[in-house]
Amino acid sequence: MELVILNGGWRALEITRAAVMFSAGFLRFSMTIFGFNTDVKLADVVYHVQSEARQNDLLLQTLVFVKGQCIGKQAFSYAHEISHPGFSTEAMHELLKTQHKAVIDAIQQGQMNSVLGSGADVQDVGGSGLSLQWKLAIPADDAPDLPISFQVLDSGKPASGAEIVVRGVIASDGVELARGVADASGTAALLISLTEDVLNRGAVMVQATRNGKSVTRKLRVKR
């Protein structure tokens, strides 16, 4: 369903989580889709706001389009949230709903640029400014390790001294695969052991911490 917000009024917000039903008299199948799509008209411009949960990457992403062209986006990681016993798909839905509404409110108030960017500066949901990004190198086919360069930023500035730890994707495993400290540019080059478990799961968890702040992201890997 496409919703239109006119004259700055918040009328409704509806998730495209509706069940998609296939029925031919004998077949009924329901699939839940986590996402929101809302049109916001401000002056003569219609902004299409699209939010979705990228569950493979544990990211909540919001994009804004004008006439089909993406003009900005934001993404937050909920990788840390899944370690909490009470976290659920319903909780994820509420986080996405809040994020979607915040972008809509910013557009209506003429402050869109304050919440949107390239989407590369990924913080935790409810984070305090620390963000984590990376650049992968391509290892040889038989290489036992994966070389990756991580960069940690604090409110957009290099987070010198940030500690970066790479662990197995299942937190309860407690397997540490790599550890390093960011230099003056906020960068640390690490080698991640391509263990059988890492390759089978196809991902690792990366956490950066500095001065009581933290950010956690899921990194998908493959040989």
C-alpha positions in Angstrom: 0.0 0.0 0.0 1.3 3.5 -0.8 0.5 6.2 1.7 0.6 9.9 1.0 1.2 12.5 3.7 -0.2 15.9 2.8 0.2 19.3 4.4 2.6 18.1 6.9 0.1 15.8 8.6 1.0 12.3 9.8 -2.0 10.3 8.8 -0.8 6.7 9.0 2.1 4.4 8.7 1.5 0.9 7.4 3.9 -1.9 7.0 4.1 -3.8 3.8 4.3 -6.8 6.2 0.9 -7.9 4.9 0.6 -11.5 4.1 1.2 -12.3 0.5 -1.3 -15.0 -0.4 -1.3 -17.4 -3.3 -4.6 -19.1 -3.7 -5.8 -21.4 -6.5 -8.5 -23.2 -4.6 -6.0 -25.7 -3.1 -2.8 -23.6 -2.3 -2.4 -20.9 0.3 1.0 -19.6 1.3 1.8 -16.7 3.5 5.0 -14.7 3.5 5.9 -11.8 5.8 7.8 -8.9 4.3 9.4 -6.4 6.6 9.3 -3.0 5.1 7.5 0.4 4.8 6.8 2.5 1.7 5.4 6.1 2.2 5.0 9.1 -0.1 5.6 12.5 1.5 4.6 15.6 -0.5 6.3 18.8 0.5 5.7 21.8 -1.6 5.8 20.5 -5.2 8.1 17.6 -4.5 7.0 14.0 -3.7 9.5 12.0 -1.7 9.2 8.3 -1.7 10.5 6.8 1.6 11.3 3.1 1.6 12.5 1.2 4.6 13.4 -2.5 4.9 15.1 -4.9 7.2 18.1 -6.5 5.4 18.0 -9.6 7.5 21.0 -11.2 5.9 23.2 -8.3 6.9 21.3 -7.4 10.1 20.7 -3.9 8.9 17.7 -1.6 9.0 17.9 0.6 5.8 15.9 3.6 4.7 16.2 5.1 1.2 14.6 8.3 -0.1 13.7 8.7 -3.8 12.5 11.6 -5.9 11.2 10.7 -9.4 12.8 7.3 -9.1 16.3 8.5 -8.2 17.8 7.7 -4.8 18.8 11.0 -3.1 20.0 9.7 0.2 19.9 6.8 2.6 20.7 5.7 6.1 21.4 2.3 7.7 21.6 1.1 11.2 23.0 -2.3 12.5 20.9 -4.4 14.8 23.5 -7.1 15.1 24.1 -6.3 18.8 20.4 -6.5 19.5 20.0 -10.1 18.4 22.2 -11.2 21.4 19.5 -10.1 23.8 17.2 -13.0 24.8 14.0 -10.9 24.4 14.8 -9.7 20.9 12.3 -10.8 18.3 11.1 -10.1 14.8 8.4 -7.9 16.4 11.1 -5.9 18.1 12.9 -5.5 14.8 9.7 -4.3 13.2 9.3 -1.6 15.9 12.8 -0.4 15.4 12.3 -0.2 11.6 9.0 1.6 12.1 10.6 4.2 14.4 13.5 4.7 11.9 11.0 5.1 9.0 8.9 7.7 10.9 12.0 9.7 11.9 13.1 10.1 8.3 9.5 11.2 7.3 9.5 13.7 10.2 12.8 15.1 9.1 11.5 15.6 5.5 8.4 17.4 6.7 10.5 19.7 8.9 13.0 20.5 6.1 15.8 18.7 7.9 16.3 15.7 5.6 20.0 16.3 5.1 20.5 15.9 8.9 19.4 12.3 8.9 20.4 11.1 5.4 23.8 10.4 3.8 25.5 7.8 1.7 24.5 5.0 4.0 28.2 4.0 4.5 28.4 5.4 8.1 26.7 2.5 9.8 26.1 2.8 13.6 24.2 0.6 16.0 20.5 1.2 16.4 20.4 3.9 19.1 24.1 4.2 18.8 26.2 7.1 20.2 28.2 8.0 17.1 30.6 5.1 16.6 30.5 3.5 13.2 32.3 0.7 11.4 33.0 0.0 7.8 35.5 -2.2 5.9 37.2 -3.0 2.7 37.8 -6.6 1.7 40.8 -7.9 -0.2 40.6 -10.9 -2.4 42.7 -13.8 -1.0 44.2 -16.7 -2.9 41.9 -19.7 -3.3 43.8 -21.7 -0.7 44.6 -18.8 1.6 43.8 -19.7 5.3 43.1 -16.1 6.2 40.9 -13.2 4.8 42.7 -9.8 4.8 40.3 -7.0 5.7 40.9 -3.3 6.4 38.4 -1.9 9.0 37.8 1.8 9.7 36.1 3.1 12.9 34.7 6.6 13.0 33.3 8.5 15.9 30.8 11.1 14.8 32.4 11.0 11.4 36.0 11.5 12.7 38.7 8.8 12.9 38.4 6.8 16.1 42.1 6.4 17.0 42.6 3.6 19.6 39.3 1.8 18.9 39.6 -1.9 19.6 38.2 -4.2 16.9 37.3 -7.8 17.7 36.1 -10.4 15.1 34.2 -13.4 16.5 32.1 -16.3 15.1 28.6 -15.3 14.0 27.0 -17.2 16.9 27.8 -15.1 20.0 27.5 -18.1 22.3 30.4 -19.8 20.5 32.8 -17.2 21.9 35.4 -17.9 19.3 37.7 -15.0 18.7 39.0 -14.9 15.1 41.0 -11.7 15.1 41.7 -8.6 17.2 43.3 -5.2 16.5 43.6 -1.5 17.4 42.8 1.3 15.1 45.6 3.7 14.2 45.4 7.5 13.9 43.2 7.2 10.8 40.8 4.9 12.6 42.0 2.0 10.5 43.2 -1.5 11.4 44.2 -4.2 9.0 43.3 -7.7 10.2 43.5 -11.3 9.0 40.4 -13.3 9.7 40.9 -17.1 10.0 38.8 -18.8 7.4 37.9 -21.7 9.7 35.5 -24.4 8.6 32.8 -22.9 10.8 33.3 -19.4 9.3 33.0 -20.8 5.8 29.9 -22.9 6.7 28.1 -20.0 8.3 29.3 -17.5 5.7 29.6 -14.7 8.2 31.4 -13.3 11.2 30.5 -10.7 13.8 32.7 -7.6 14.1 32.6 -5.3 17.2 34.5 -2.0 17.7 34.7 -0.3 21.1 36.1 3.0 22.2 35.6 5.1 25.3 32.5 3.2 26.4 30.9 3.3 22.9 30.5 0.3 20.7 29.2 -0.8 17.3 28.5 -4.3 16.1 28.1 -5.5 12.5 27.6 -8.7 10.7 30.2 -9.3 7.9 29.4 -11.9 5.3 32.4 -13.8 4.0 33.2 -16.5 1.5 36.2 -17.9 -0.1 
